[in-house]
Amino acid sequence: MKTFLKSIQDRRSIYAISNASPISDARIEKLIGEAVKNVPSAFNMQDQKAVLLFGQDHDKLWSIVLETLRKIVPSASFAKTEAKIKSFAAGHGTVLFFSDNAVVEGMAKEFPLYAEKFREWAPHGAGMLQFAVWNLLESEGLGASLQHYNPLITEEVKKTWNLPADWKLIAQMPFGAPTALPEEKEYEPLEKRFHVFGK
Ligand SMILES: Cc1cc2nc3c(=O)[nH]c(=O)nc-3n(C[C@H](O)[C@H](O)[C@H](O)COP(=O)(O)O)c2cc1C
């Protein structure tokens, strides 16, 4: 496995993915489970939830996205939309990220002084989990990207996989074996974004 630093340096949004995987599904499940278990949350509230979809369930997700978009995207531009959704469907699997609103609101009720803070911190914890999963997949040779078809698909997703009503869908991460390199990325000068004092 790569070092954490190397994985941070190498992680990119990978849109060209295939159904292949350099590691087993059991290994993918283990990696994502470890991330869900160990990634921190405010007050250790553990509102972050994830669902891992393989095979027909992965296909089903992207067909939900496609059929949802078909209803709202003008038909003249639908071919482009369809090609994009099919590129995600071409992958090996998808991770769905949620925040359990029952947990967040439970904490807000229990600690009224911080009520607004829990609602503010929940997306921070969600981002930490997404970043951990993205890097873990990258470090084992999988390419992934981060998509947001919520809230359009949220109700259909919860109905399809019988998920609790309080789970708020936050992001979808399709992944698979990379089939093309990403384009060069531009970086803002680090000195504009990072300051060090006291050395
Ligand atoms: C919070 C967040 C939301 C993002 N949403 C999307 C998205 O909806 N669709 C998408 O294709 N990429 C999305 N991205 C990916 C960014 O566009 C991408 O990370 C950024 O351009 C840097 O490129 P890189 O991931 O290749 O390093 C998102 C990234 C972050 C951190």
The ligand as an SDF file (V2000), in Angstrom:
LIG
                    3D

 31 33  0  0  0  0  0  0  0  0999 V2000
  -16.8450   19.0570   -2.0000 C   0  0  0  0  0  0  0  0  0  0  0  0
  -16.5560   18.6340   -3.4140 C   0  0  0  0  0  0  0  0  0  0  0  0
  -17.5940   18.5270   -4.3240 C   0  0  0  0  0  0  0  0  0  0  0  0
  -17.3530   18.0600   -5.6250 C   0  0  0  0  0  0  0  0  0  0  0  0
  -18.4060   17.8390   -6.4680 N   0  0  0  0  0  0  0  0  0  0  0  0
  -18.1740   17.2820   -7.6780 C   0  0  0  0  0  0  0  0  0  0  0  0
  -19.2510   16.9210   -8.5250 C   0  0  0  0  0  0  0  0  0  0  0  0
  -20.4250   17.0740   -8.1810 O   0  0  0  0  0  0  0  0  0  0  0  0
  -18.9630   16.3770   -9.7360 N   0  0  0  0  0  0  0  0  0  0  0  0
  -17.6730   16.1660  -10.1450 C   0  0  0  0  0  0  0  0  0  0  0  0
  -17.4590   15.6450  -11.2350 O   0  0  0  0  0  0  0  0  0  0  0  0
  -16.6230   16.4870   -9.3450 N   0  0  0  0  0  0  0  0  0  0  0  0
  -16.8510   17.0270   -8.1230 C   0  0  0  0  0  0  0  0  0  0  0  0
  -15.7990   17.3260   -7.3020 N   0  0  0  0  0  0  0  0  0  0  0  0
  -14.4170   17.1120   -7.7770 C   0  0  0  0  0  0  0  0  0  0  0  0
  -13.6580   18.4100   -7.9940 C   0  0  0  0  0  0  0  0  0  0  0  0
  -14.1320   19.0810   -9.1350 O   0  0  0  0  0  0  0  0  0  0  0  0
  -12.1820   18.0350   -8.1230 C   0  0  0  0  0  0  0  0  0  0  0  0
  -11.7900   17.3760   -6.9400 O   0  0  0  0  0  0  0  0  0  0  0  0
  -11.2780   19.2420   -8.3390 C   0  0  0  0  0  0  0  0  0  0  0  0
  -11.5330   19.8520   -9.5930 O   0  0  0  0  0  0  0  0  0  0  0  0
   -9.8030   18.8860   -8.2780 C   0  0  0  0  0  0  0  0  0  0  0  0
   -9.5060   17.8380   -9.1910 O   0  0  0  0  0  0  0  0  0  0  0  0
   -8.9260   16.4390   -8.7040 P   0  0  0  0  0  0  0  0  0  0  0  0
   -9.9970   15.7370   -7.8870 O   0  0  0  0  0  0  0  0  0  0  0  0
   -8.5850   15.6970   -9.9730 O   0  0  0  0  0  0  0  0  0  0  0  0
   -7.7230   16.6900   -7.8490 O   0  0  0  0  0  0  0  0  0  0  0  0
  -16.0320   17.7700   -6.0220 C   0  0  0  0  0  0  0  0  0  0  0  0
  -14.9940   17.9220   -5.0900 C   0  0  0  0  0  0  0  0  0  0  0  0
  -15.2470   18.3240   -3.8120 C   0  0  0  0  0  0  0  0  0  0  0  0
  -14.1110   18.4170   -2.8290 C   0  0  0  0  0  0  0  0  0  0  0  0
  1  2  1  0
  2  3  1  0
  2 30  2  0
  3  4  2  0
  4  5  1  0
  4 28  1  0
  5  6  2  0
  6  7  1  0
  6 13  1  0
  7  8  2  0
  7  9  1  0
  9 10  1  0
 10 11  2  0
 10 12  1  0
 12 13  2  0
 13 14  1  0
 14 15  1  0
 14 28  1  0
 15 16  1  0
 16 17  1  0
 16 18  1  0
 18 19  1  0
 18 20  1  0
 20 21  1  0
 20 22  1  0
 22 23  1  0
 23 24  1  0
 24 25  2  0
 24 26  1  0
 24 27  1  0
 28 29  2  0
 29 30  1  0
 30 31  1  0
M  END
$$$$
